[in-house]
Amino acid sequence: MTRKRIRTMEEFAKAVGLSRPTVSKYFQDPSSVRVKVREKIDAGLAETGFRPNLFAVNLNRRRSKIIGLVFPSSLDPFYMGLRRRIEAEATAAGYLPFVFSSDGRAELEAEAIETLTSLNVAGVIMAPVGGHSAHHDKVRALARNIPIVFIDAPFDAEEAFVGTNNAQSMALITDYLTRSGDRPGYFDMPAVNSNTVERRAAYIATMERRGLEPLLIPVEHSESWEFERYAFEQTNKVLAAGGFPSKTVLCGNDRVAFGVLAAANQAGLKVGIGPDSDLRVAGHDDQPLSEYIWPPLTTVSQNTTEMGRLAITLLLSKLDSSRVFDDPRMQGQHILLNAELVLRGSA
């Protein structure tokens, strides 16, 4: 076998004495060729050090083995957790995950969709940005042509979705706060996706069910993904105007709670559950930092690992109808996961 540098699939096929289609078939699925052929190719790879351009191999297929992942933020620990689990499951199933960040902007999400279409991806998992984006027609067109699963926030009632049961999770934390202290006021999260509306509505419904008047803390409307900065600035405005209307503050997510805690601490307020505390603060999500800020944040925990697993499993079931799954939840298009209450020192 020649030892000169092998650059192309054609050169490698000639070096191992096989046809180009046979070699290509091996790289698409090693189990699809005979054992002796596979052994010959394996030996050729070891001898020449040749590695094919898998990207080009994928693009030349009628439907590639690329899976597109689109998240609003590449820095948010919640989406990082989802990404790790999805990438691991996709790779194990023989797919090549490509990750895009929309930075919370509709125009960047639209660009990601166009790129994924040009890549001839097999399927897409997407956490969509706000519910009234002008580019929604592009998302729907993608969903008509390519299997897609939405995660964290649903796109509409017809498309496959995996996320947290906001009605259950917000009721869980609101019930706890109403039982253990002052009537909780709700500090809304920016209007970045449908979670904003769902969590606020769940808080209101729980308060009314308990015979209490909902207390919405007056904050300015925002569509920013800089949750901490937004909450820090809004909390300073609330404190400057006389303070919170309740000694208990329930935040739409943990990142909002981080901003509230920072502003309260800088203002000299003591946050916690002791009799000498000025304020109780709770969140939603159980971000990795929630346990290590001061005071540690009381919150509800989303099952990020299971959410990612179910999303990629649901997508793979769409890509291969022969796959059989024991999980009864896979029979539905919308899968909602319940959260768990996590009690810490902040509330």
FISE-536938 format. One line per field, with one value per residue (C-alpha): residue number from 1; residue in one letter; x, y, z. Coordinates in nm, 2 decimals. Last residue first. Layout:
N
k	(NUM|...)
r	(A|...)
east	(X|...)
north	(Y|...)
up	(Z|...)
//
This chain:
347
k	(347|346|345|344|343|342|341|340|339|338|337|336|335|334|333|332|331|330|329|328|327|326|325|324|323|322|321|320|319|318|317|316|315|314|313|312|311|310|309|308|307|306|305|304|303|302|301|300|299|298|297|296|295|294|293|292|291|290|289|288|287|286|285|284|283|282|281|280|279|278|277|276|275|274|273|272|271|270|269|268|267|266|265|264|263|262|261|260|259|258|257|256|255|254|253|252|251|250|249|248|247|246|245|244|243|242|241|240|239|238|237|236|235|234|233|232|231|230|229|228|227|226|225|224|223|222|221|220|219|218|217|216|215|214|213|212|211|210|209|208|207|206|205|204|203|202|201|200|199|198|197|196|195|194|193|192|191|190|189|188|187|186|185|184|183|182|181|180|179|178|177|176|175|174|173|172|171|170|169|168|167|166|165|164|163|162|161|160|159|158|157|156|155|154|153|152|151|150|149|148|147|146|145|144|143|142|141|140|139|138|137|136|135|134|133|132|131|130|129|128|127|126|125|124|123|122|121|120|119|118|117|116|115|114|113|112|111|110|109|108|107|106|105|104|103|102|101|100|99|98|97|96|95|94|93|92|91|90|89|88|87|86|85|84|83|82|81|80|79|78|77|76|75|74|73|72|71|70|69|68|67|66|65|64|63|62|61|60|59|58|57|56|55|54|53|52|51|50|49|48|47|46|45|44|43|42|41|40|39|38|37|36|35|34|33|32|31|30|29|28|27|26|25|24|23|22|21|20|19|18|17|16|15|14|13|12|11|10|9|8|7|6|5|4|3|2|1)
r	(A|S|G|R|L|V|L|E|A|N|L|L|I|H|Q|G|Q|M|R|P|D|D|F|V|R|S|S|D|L|K|S|L|L|L|T|I|A|L|R|G|M|E|T|T|N|Q|S|V|T|T|L|P|P|W|I|Y|E|S|L|P|Q|D|D|H|G|A|V|R|L|D|S|D|P|G|I|G|V|K|L|G|A|Q|N|A|A|A|L|V|G|F|A|V|R|D|N|G|C|L|V|T|K|S|P|F|G|G|A|A|L|V|K|N|T|Q|E|F|A|Y|R|E|F|E|W|S|E|S|H|E|V|P|I|L|L|P|E|L|G|R|R|E|M|T|A|I|Y|A|A|R|R|E|V|T|N|S|N|V|A|P|M|D|F|Y|G|P|R|D|G|S|R|T|L|Y|D|T|I|L|A|M|S|Q|A|N|N|T|G|V|F|A|E|E|A|D|F|P|A|D|I|F|V|I|P|I|N|R|A|L|A|R|V|K|D|H|H|A|S|H|G|G|V|P|A|M|I|V|G|A|V|N|L|S|T|L|T|E|I|A|E|A|E|L|E|A|R|G|D|S|S|F|V|F|P|L|Y|G|A|A|T|A|E|A|E|I|R|R|R|L|G|M|Y|F|P|D|L|S|S|P|F|V|L|G|I|I|K|S|R|R|R|N|L|N|V|A|F|L|N|P|R|F|G|T|E|A|L|G|A|D|I|K|E|R|V|K|V|R|V|S|S|P|D|Q|F|Y|K|S|V|T|P|R|S|L|G|V|A|K|A|F|E|E|M|T|R|I|R|K|R|T|M)
east	(-3.66|-3.29|-3.14|-3.22|-3.53|-3.53|-3.88|-3.89|-4.01|-4.25|-4.17|-4.40|-4.39|-4.59|-4.60|-4.72|-4.63|-4.28|-4.43|-4.49|-4.11|-4.05|-3.91|-3.91|-3.70|-3.83|-3.97|-3.62|-3.58|-3.90|-3.79|-3.45|-3.62|-3.82|-3.50|-3.31|-3.58|-3.63|-3.26|-3.23|-3.53|-3.40|-3.07|-3.23|-3.47|-3.59|-3.53|-3.76|-3.60|-3.46|-3.13|-2.82|-2.77|-2.54|-2.46|-2.34|-2.65|-2.80|-2.48|-2.58|-2.92|-3.21|-3.48|-3.72|-3.65|-3.70|-3.62|-3.71|-3.66|-3.57|-3.44|-3.43|-3.68|-3.46|-3.56|-3.31|-3.21|-3.07|-3.10|-2.79|-2.87|-2.58|-2.74|-3.08|-2.92|-2.73|-3.02|-3.26|-3.00|-2.95|-3.33|-3.36|-3.11|-3.30|-3.63|-3.96|-3.87|-4.08|-4.02|-4.13|-4.12|-4.41|-4.47|-4.10|-3.93|-4.00|-3.94|-3.56|-3.61|-3.82|-3.57|-3.28|-3.48|-3.53|-3.16|-3.06|-3.34|-3.23|-2.86|-2.93|-3.17|-2.94|-3.16|-3.34|-3.71|-3.81|-4.13|-4.06|-4.12|-4.41|-4.42|-4.73|-4.92|-5.19|-5.48|-5.50|-5.78|-5.55|-5.68|-5.63|-5.26|-5.21|-5.38|-5.17|-4.84|-4.94|-5.02|-4.69|-4.51|-4.69|-4.65|-4.27|-4.23|-4.36|-4.04|-3.82|-4.06|-3.82|-3.88|-4.15|-4.10|-4.41|-4.50|-4.52|-4.78|-4.57|-4.44|-4.42|-4.75|-4.76|-4.40|-4.46|-4.77|-4.59|-4.29|-4.51|-4.77|-4.48|-4.35|-4.69|-4.82|-4.47|-4.46|-4.10|-4.02|-4.02|-4.21|-4.32|-4.51|-4.89|-4.96|-4.71|-4.35|-4.31|-4.04|-3.78|-3.73|-3.88|-3.84|-3.80|-3.82|-3.73|-3.96|-4.27|-4.08|-3.84|-4.13|-4.28|-3.96|-3.93|-4.29|-4.20|-3.95|-4.15|-4.11|-4.43|-4.36|-4.01|-3.70|-3.72|-3.53|-3.46|-3.38|-3.34|-3.34|-3.15|-2.97|-2.94|-2.66|-2.84|-3.15|-2.94|-2.78|-3.12|-3.25|-2.94|-3.00|-3.36|-3.24|-2.99|-3.28|-3.50|-3.24|-3.19|-2.82|-2.94|-2.67|-2.60|-2.48|-2.40|-2.45|-2.30|-2.52|-2.42|-2.66|-2.39|-2.31|-2.68|-2.70|-2.38|-2.48|-2.82|-2.69|-2.42|-2.66|-2.93|-2.67|-2.53|-2.89|-2.94|-2.59|-2.67|-2.35|-2.44|-2.77|-3.09|-3.03|-3.04|-2.92|-2.89|-2.85|-2.62|-2.64|-2.73|-3.04|-2.99|-2.63|-2.35|-2.37|-2.29|-1.98|-1.86|-1.88|-1.73|-1.41|-1.25|-0.96|-0.65|-0.37|-0.23|-0.16|-0.43|-0.69|-0.59|-0.62|-0.97|-1.06|-0.94|-1.12|-1.44|-1.41|-1.35|-1.66|-1.89|-2.02|-2.32|-2.18|-1.93|-2.22|-2.17|-1.79|-1.83|-2.07|-1.82|-1.55|-1.78|-1.89|-1.52|-1.43|-1.17|-0.80|-0.69|-0.49|-0.74|-1.02|-0.79|-0.72|-1.09|-1.18|-0.93|-0.60|-0.39|-0.03|0.22|0.26|0.14|0.00)
north	(3.20|3.29|3.01|2.71|2.49|2.32|2.23|1.98|2.04|1.84|1.76|1.84|1.64|1.78|1.56|1.25|0.88|0.94|0.99|0.62|0.55|0.21|0.34|0.17|0.30|0.18|0.53|0.67|1.04|1.12|0.88|1.05|1.38|1.24|1.08|1.41|1.60|1.34|1.33|1.71|1.74|1.45|1.63|1.96|1.84|2.18|2.26|2.49|2.77|2.88|3.06|3.03|3.36|3.44|3.27|2.91|2.70|2.92|2.91|2.58|2.73|2.59|2.69|2.92|3.19|3.29|3.60|3.67|4.02|4.22|3.94|3.97|3.68|3.45|3.33|3.52|3.85|4.12|4.46|4.68|4.84|4.64|4.32|4.41|4.50|4.18|3.97|4.12|4.06|3.70|3.65|3.75|3.48|3.24|3.27|3.45|3.59|3.54|3.83|3.80|4.10|4.26|4.59|4.62|4.94|5.31|5.44|5.41|5.04|4.98|5.16|4.97|4.65|4.74|4.80|4.47|4.28|4.41|4.35|3.99|3.91|4.02|3.84|4.17|4.18|4.43|4.57|4.79|4.66|4.71|4.41|4.20|4.11|3.85|3.87|3.57|3.31|3.02|2.95|3.31|3.30|2.98|3.13|3.45|3.25|3.02|3.32|3.48|3.15|3.10|3.45|3.46|3.10|3.20|3.36|3.67|3.88|3.98|3.80|3.92|3.99|3.84|3.96|3.68|3.71|3.71|3.39|3.01|2.90|3.16|3.09|2.71|2.75|2.99|2.75|2.45|2.65|2.78|2.43|2.28|2.54|2.58|2.21|2.22|2.15|1.92|2.01|1.86|2.11|2.15|2.36|2.64|2.72|2.58|2.71|2.49|2.27|2.26|1.94|1.96|1.71|1.89|2.01|2.14|2.24|2.45|2.63|2.70|2.85|3.07|3.18|3.27|3.53|3.83|3.72|3.72|3.44|3.54|3.33|2.96|2.68|2.46|2.09|2.03|1.74|1.56|1.88|1.97|2.22|2.49|2.45|2.47|2.79|2.95|2.85|3.00|3.32|3.33|3.28|3.57|3.79|3.69|3.79|3.61|3.56|3.33|3.07|2.79|2.43|2.17|1.81|1.52|1.21|0.85|0.77|0.81|1.16|1.26|1.14|1.32|1.64|1.64|1.60|1.87|2.11|2.09|2.17|2.46|2.59|2.61|2.75|3.05|3.13|3.00|3.19|3.17|2.81|2.64|2.28|2.14|1.76|1.65|1.30|1.43|1.36|1.29|1.26|1.47|1.72|1.45|1.33|1.69|1.74|1.40|1.51|1.17|1.08|0.92|0.81|0.60|0.27|0.28|0.39|0.12|-0.14|-0.02|-0.03|-0.39|-0.49|-0.34|-0.52|-0.85|-0.78|-0.70|-0.35|-0.18|-0.21|0.07|0.32|0.64|0.59|0.24|0.34|0.59|0.32|0.10|0.39|0.48|0.12|-0.08|-0.14|0.01|0.29|0.35|0.40|0.64|0.84|0.87|0.97|1.25|1.37|1.06|1.14|0.89|0.57|0.34|0.00)
up	(5.14|5.07|5.28|5.07|4.98|4.64|4.52|4.23|3.87|3.66|3.30|3.01|2.68|2.39|2.08|2.26|2.23|2.36|2.71|2.73|2.76|2.61|2.28|1.95|1.66|1.32|1.25|1.21|1.18|1.38|1.66|1.65|1.72|2.02|2.16|2.11|2.30|2.57|2.66|2.67|2.90|3.12|3.17|3.24|3.50|3.62|3.98|4.18|4.38|4.72|4.65|4.86|5.05|4.91|4.58|4.58|4.54|4.27|4.06|3.88|3.79|3.99|3.73|3.93|4.19|4.55|4.76|5.12|5.25|5.56|5.77|6.15|6.20|5.99|5.65|5.43|5.27|5.48|5.31|5.29|4.96|4.80|4.93|4.78|4.44|4.42|4.54|4.28|4.00|4.10|4.13|3.76|3.68|3.89|3.70|3.71|4.06|4.38|4.62|4.99|5.22|5.03|4.85|4.76|4.85|4.87|4.51|4.54|4.63|4.32|4.10|4.24|4.19|3.82|3.76|3.93|3.75|3.40|3.47|3.59|3.30|3.02|2.77|2.70|2.59|2.86|3.01|3.32|3.67|3.90|4.14|4.06|4.37|4.32|4.57|4.79|4.81|4.77|4.43|4.34|4.44|4.24|3.93|3.95|3.98|3.70|3.47|3.55|3.47|3.14|3.01|3.07|2.96|2.62|2.52|2.58|2.77|3.05|3.38|3.62|3.99|4.16|4.51|4.77|5.05|5.36|5.51|5.50|5.35|5.08|4.99|4.96|4.75|4.51|4.47|4.38|4.18|3.97|3.90|3.82|3.58|3.43|3.33|3.20|2.84|2.55|2.23|1.90|1.68|1.65|1.96|1.87|1.91|2.26|2.51|2.68|2.37|2.02|1.81|1.44|1.15|0.83|0.54|0.71|1.02|0.82|0.66|1.00|1.12|0.82|0.87|1.23|1.10|1.22|1.58|1.79|2.05|2.15|2.08|2.00|2.18|1.88|1.81|1.43|1.20|0.91|0.81|0.44|0.53|0.32|0.55|0.86|0.73|0.66|1.00|1.17|0.98|1.10|1.46|1.41|1.29|1.59|1.85|2.18|2.11|1.82|1.91|1.67|1.74|1.48|1.60|1.39|1.41|1.47|1.76|2.02|1.87|1.91|2.27|2.37|2.18|2.34|2.69|2.66|2.49|2.75|3.02|2.82|2.77|3.15|3.21|2.99|2.79|2.44|2.45|2.25|2.15|1.80|1.76|1.41|1.35|1.07|0.94|0.60|0.39|0.02|0.11|-0.04|0.24|0.50|0.32|0.28|0.66|0.72|0.53|0.53|0.76|0.61|0.85|0.56|0.73|1.01|0.76|0.51|0.79|0.87|0.50|0.47|0.79|0.67|0.33|0.52|0.74|0.45|0.42|0.58|0.93|0.86|0.80|0.60|0.60|0.47|0.19|0.07|0.06|-0.15|-0.37|-0.44|-0.55|-0.36|-0.40|-0.07|-0.23|-0.51|-0.25|-0.06|-0.36|-0.45|-0.09|-0.11|0.04|0.09|0.17|0.01|0.19|-0.09|0.00)
//
